[in-house]
Amino acid sequence: MVTDLKGTNVEHGAALMKADAARLEISPLLDPARRAKLGQFLTPAIVAEFMARMVLPLPMSVRLLDAGAGAGSLTAAFVKEVSSRSRRPGSLEVSAFEIDSSLHGHLEQTLNACSLECHAAGMQFISRVIHQDFVENAATLFDSQRVRAEYDCALLNPPYAKIGSTSTTRYALRQLGVETSNLYSAFVAVALSQLKTGGQLIAITPRSFCNGPYFGSFRKFILRHAGLVRAHVYLSRKTAFGEDDVLQENIIYHLVKGIPQPSTVRISSSLGPRDTDPVEHEVPFTEVVLPNDPHKFIRLVSSAEDSQLAQRVRGLPCSLAGLGLKVSTGRVVDFRAREHLRDDPMEGAVPLIYPCHFEQGFVKWPQSGCRKPNALALSGQTMPLTVPKGSYVLTKRFSSKEERRRIVAAVYDPRRIDAALVGFENHLNYFHREGSGLRPALAKGLALYLNSTAVDQYFRQFSGHTQVNATDLRALHYPSIDQLEAIGRIMDGVLPSQRSIDEAVEELLPTTCPAGTGRSI
């Protein structure tokens, strides 16, 4: 409890308690359709406090950006944090953007409570609520060439929603040189552009931007304009926004605009916001973003053991190109080829393989119980969608949340399926050599390697979602052809046990790591 200049008692953190009470009241009442369109998930107080504690020392006069403010939890957590510091700002000016009119009353109440709390701590407080879309507001600034770096700090829980390729939002981003397909990365990019040099941005977003082709431009933008100083990973998909039934692996990251990239990044992880025993360590930035990685994948190594594993996997001798192999996405997009799909094998049709045809490490075809077509009628239109008979390694592009591994691989064995051509559906990736099959032992060895625990754990360091892109598979390191064929010989009629797979792959991984792995703190 603190007392303001008028002698009124003001409870420390009262604004945050007010904002969180509003969140709990509002969330069940929000229209689901509108919520999905806006990508609204209000920030729990415990998450907001964690983010605010990341803020580094501030200037005496602070301008704070809260883009997508909701009920004001992030601003309230910021006020609670900085007002308790021995060196606190003399003044705080907040710009709170919120497009949803149903939240404006709650946001105003939170900001009023923030004003009382700041005044009690001897800080001046000014706030303004902007009833506009944050990114579209930025677009008008770009048009008038009035955009300027004006904020010292930005705390963001941006909306999670797709944006159209011809929308005003996309136009605003193109002025920044960023192409992205989701509002959360759009908000972060625009907020970063509006920070002063040395300004801090702390955001909680899905982890999906860390890898894959869709966020490549965004990754390059933030790494070009800011230093990554910290990242925190919530390992459970159910905790950060669990009350809203959000199954998303989230991370919190801290960027400082315009500084040289620090040589190390502080990485921490916990099961969720209420986990009181997070793991923290310092990781060389060259392990977080590999120096020669053209895609700028962001690899979040959660422990010293994971760091050692990463070093061992990257110590394998070959890239996919070095093996003379390629990986492509299945050519058959079923909704575009609907008139050519057949439920059962028939004359004039070729096998059509879906993820549901995976069974014990091989493709079992036909399948009567997977509710997918088993065949593709052959014609001049569909012939280019097929590949010739041969041994291929297939991986699911989307693994289910219940599956133990992110990468799930199976062998298409032509000895089991008598067909001169085959079609692979678009939910699959397939490994090939210049469009044709692999030697059988190589295909089996590659499938075993991809199904190993070591590859799964390494893959999770840069992928926080269940999608596996061909770009991700090209980014992996691989054993040599001879090594893969040697372990392939242990795979007979079915996939070996996980223990047998892991033991075989363990023998291929280098036993020592180069100097410079992350150290625990």
Secondary structure as UniProt FT lines:
FT   STRAND          2..3
FT   TURN            5..6
FT   STRAND          9..10
FT   TURN            12..13
FT   HELIX           14..26
FT   HELIX           27..29
FT   HELIX           32..38
FT   HELIX           45..53
FT   STRAND          61..67
FT   TURN            70..71
FT   HELIX           73..83
FT   STRAND          91..97
FT   HELIX           101..103
FT   HELIX           104..120
FT   TURN            121..122
FT   STRAND          124..130
FT   HELIX           134..144
FT   STRAND          151..156
FT   TURN            165..166
FT   HELIX           168..176
FT   HELIX           183..193
FT   STRAND          195..206
FT   HELIX           207..210
FT   TURN            214..215
FT   HELIX           216..225
FT   STRAND          226..234
FT   TURN            237..238
FT   TURN            240..241
FT   HELIX           242..244
FT   STRAND          250..257
FT   STRAND          264..270
FT   TURN            273..274
FT   STRAND          279..284
FT   HELIX           285..288
FT   TURN            291..292
FT   TURN            294..295
FT   HELIX           304..314
FT   HELIX           321..323
FT   STRAND          326..329
FT   TURN            334..336
FT   HELIX           338..340
FT   STRAND          341..342
FT   TURN            347..348
FT   STRAND          349..353
FT   HELIX           355..357
FT   STRAND          358..359
FT   TURN            360..361
FT   STRAND          362..363
FT   STRAND          375..377
FT   TURN            380..382
FT   HELIX           383..385
FT   STRAND          386..388
FT   STRAND          391..396
FT   TURN            401..402
FT   STRAND          409..412
FT   TURN            414..416
FT   STRAND          421..425
FT   TURN            426..427
FT   STRAND          428..433
FT   TURN            434..435
FT   HELIX           440..450
FT   HELIX           453..460
FT   TURN            461..462
FT   HELIX           470..475
FT   HELIX           481..488
FT   TURN            489..490
FT   HELIX           498..506
FT   TURN            507..508
FT   STRAND          519..520
//
